[in-house]
């Protein structure tokens, strides 16, 4: 059995590179531990651990044990240090306050939890030799170390957490579905070399995810009735989908001026819509819009009459999303 661990520091939402490690560990491991590396109190942020756990849950990364906090295992680390001394090969194992440094705590935990594979970024590669020697000194088997390339910025330099889409929370807040992020990370797998962050690819996957979600699931994600789904489908992300839904859920509040041609178009559309009993599917709605366009109708005026807005989701999708009674009510108000 492959036993792995994901061991972030509680410094806030996961960097996309750390998320890659989490997904890679889950893909490789039969059993996974979540360990919070919080031995350096100066780096810990309030709510940092909660943010990480939320990110993992949002990405669909499940774990089998944890979170285990290194701050609660200090006595165990001091016990291990007693066998080695406060320094090992020139490396400090215990700080002046008696707390363990990263190297000691990490190796002791990997031994105690019988970790067989350590999957982490190439920036940890220089630690491998020291960690192997520490395992040997403590009499515990060293795991197999697997290092992967880092996710860099477009300029080939370290990707700052402040960069667009660089954290899981920023992607979630931007309305990117988790499936799109997970798909991108799974495709990266375990890159041998550093890669440049491809946010446009995640955005493409977001569009595909929204197109593929079942109606009820998509409506639930956006927080709108299933009847609004037609205007959600063309959205580039869930935030845009919500904005599209607002165009039909919030009726026009102000009196609109349509002009002579606009009034004629809206009046003609009203006749067509009244004649078509019941709700319209997208194809039927598109046929109505096409009929108006063929005779030179003012489609912009119809959009304004139905939504009170100059732009928004595809007009046929708006027509399909609004039921007959609400459509006629809005048309009458505009006329």
Secondary structure as the mmCIF struct_conf table of DSSP 4:
data_model
#
loop_
_struct_conf.conf_type_id
_struct_conf.id
_struct_conf.beg_label_comp_id
_struct_conf.beg_label_asym_id
_struct_conf.beg_label_seq_id
_struct_conf.end_label_comp_id
_struct_conf.end_label_asym_id
_struct_conf.end_label_seq_id
STRN STRN1 UNK A 3 UNK A 6
BEND BEND1 UNK A 10 UNK A 13
HELX_LH_PP_P HELX_LH_PP_P1 UNK A 14 UNK A 14
STRN STRN2 UNK A 15 UNK A 15
HELX_RH_AL_P HELX_RH_AL_P1 UNK A 16 UNK A 28
BEND BEND2 UNK A 30 UNK A 30
STRN STRN3 UNK A 31 UNK A 36
TURN_TY1_P TURN_TY1_P1 UNK A 41 UNK A 43
TURN_TY1_P TURN_TY1_P2 UNK A 46 UNK A 47
HELX_RH_AL_P HELX_RH_AL_P2 UNK A 48 UNK A 59
TURN_TY1_P TURN_TY1_P3 UNK A 60 UNK A 60
BEND BEND3 UNK A 64 UNK A 64
STRN STRN4 UNK A 65 UNK A 69
HELX_RH_3T_P HELX_RH_3T_P1 UNK A 70 UNK A 72
HELX_RH_AL_P HELX_RH_AL_P3 UNK A 74 UNK A 84
BEND BEND4 UNK A 86 UNK A 86
STRN STRN5 UNK A 87 UNK A 88
TURN_TY1_P TURN_TY1_P4 UNK A 89 UNK A 90
STRN STRN6 UNK A 91 UNK A 92
STRN STRN7 UNK A 94 UNK A 94
TURN_TY1_P TURN_TY1_P5 UNK A 96 UNK A 97
BEND BEND5 UNK A 98 UNK A 98
HELX_LH_PP_P HELX_LH_PP_P2 UNK A 99 UNK A 99
STRN STRN8 UNK A 100 UNK A 100
HELX_LH_PP_P HELX_LH_PP_P3 UNK A 101 UNK A 101
HELX_RH_AL_P HELX_RH_AL_P4 UNK A 102 UNK A 112
TURN_TY1_P TURN_TY1_P6 UNK A 113 UNK A 114
STRN STRN9 UNK A 117 UNK A 121
HELX_RH_3T_P HELX_RH_3T_P2 UNK A 122 UNK A 127
HELX_RH_AL_P HELX_RH_AL_P5 UNK A 128 UNK A 138
TURN_TY1_P TURN_TY1_P7 UNK A 139 UNK A 139
HELX_LH_PP_P HELX_LH_PP_P4 UNK A 141 UNK A 143
STRN STRN10 UNK A 144 UNK A 148
HELX_LH_PP_P HELX_LH_PP_P5 UNK A 149 UNK A 150
STRN STRN11 UNK A 151 UNK A 152
TURN_TY1_P TURN_TY1_P8 UNK A 154 UNK A 155
BEND BEND6 UNK A 156 UNK A 157
STRN STRN12 UNK A 158 UNK A 158
TURN_TY1_P TURN_TY1_P9 UNK A 161 UNK A 162
BEND BEND7 UNK A 163 UNK A 163
TURN_TY1_P TURN_TY1_P10 UNK A 164 UNK A 165
STRN STRN13 UNK A 167 UNK A 167
HELX_RH_AL_P HELX_RH_AL_P6 UNK A 168 UNK A 173
TURN_TY1_P TURN_TY1_P11 UNK A 174 UNK A 175
HELX_RH_AL_P HELX_RH_AL_P7 UNK A 178 UNK A 188
BEND BEND8 UNK A 190 UNK A 190
BEND BEND9 UNK A 192 UNK A 193
STRN STRN14 UNK A 195 UNK A 196
HELX_RH_AL_P HELX_RH_AL_P8 UNK A 199 UNK A 212
BEND BEND10 UNK A 213 UNK A 213
HELX_RH_AL_P HELX_RH_AL_P9 UNK A 215 UNK A 222
TURN_TY1_P TURN_TY1_P12 UNK A 223 UNK A 223
BEND BEND11 UNK A 224 UNK A 224
HELX_RH_3T_P HELX_RH_3T_P3 UNK A 226 UNK A 231
TURN_TY1_P TURN_TY1_P13 UNK A 232 UNK A 234
BEND BEND12 UNK A 236 UNK A 237
HELX_RH_AL_P HELX_RH_AL_P10 UNK A 238 UNK A 249
BEND BEND13 UNK A 250 UNK A 250
BEND BEND14 UNK A 254 UNK A 254
HELX_RH_AL_P HELX_RH_AL_P11 UNK A 259 UNK A 275
BEND BEND15 UNK A 276 UNK A 276
BEND BEND16 UNK A 278 UNK A 278
HELX_RH_AL_P HELX_RH_AL_P12 UNK A 282 UNK A 294
TURN_TY1_P TURN_TY1_P14 UNK A 295 UNK A 296
HELX_RH_AL_P HELX_RH_AL_P13 UNK A 299 UNK A 307
BEND BEND17 UNK A 308 UNK A 311
BEND BEND18 UNK A 313 UNK A 313
HELX_RH_AL_P HELX_RH_AL_P14 UNK A 315 UNK A 321
BEND BEND19 UNK A 322 UNK A 322
HELX_RH_AL_P HELX_RH_AL_P15 UNK A 324 UNK A 334
#
